Amino acid sequence: MVFSCLVMAGAGLVIFSAALPFTIQYPACLIFSAVGGMLPAAVFGGAPVFAPSPTLVATTNGLIVQGSQLGQVVGPPLLASMVSAAGSWAVAPRLMIPVALLGLMITLGDAHGGFVGRVTGGALAAVIGEAGRGIVGVTLL
């Protein structure tokens, strides 16, 4: 998840940089989407490992789904309101970078491998992936 957060933050900077040509921005969109698309699948695949007991795997999956859906519902409209207020897509990294760094901090913050940090980090990573893919999709339209 550390890799995913860093790649998505970096790709977000490239995608919304007005100084870069389209031939660099478009591959960054593909990289962002590929990493963002693999992230929820990886989180779901790790749910049985991260759940505190086998009886709580379904609960862990539910938390991940809720986080993912929250990102799909909140992320794109929040970004749209920022872009509308500023009148430029150049403000997009002001949302994407802090959210990616927050996911990174939550993922790294659980140094002892406890359940709360791992599942919360996974759910937030899923939120970042889903919200980010929605944001990039809006950009490509």
Disulfide bonds with the S-S distance in Angstrom:
none
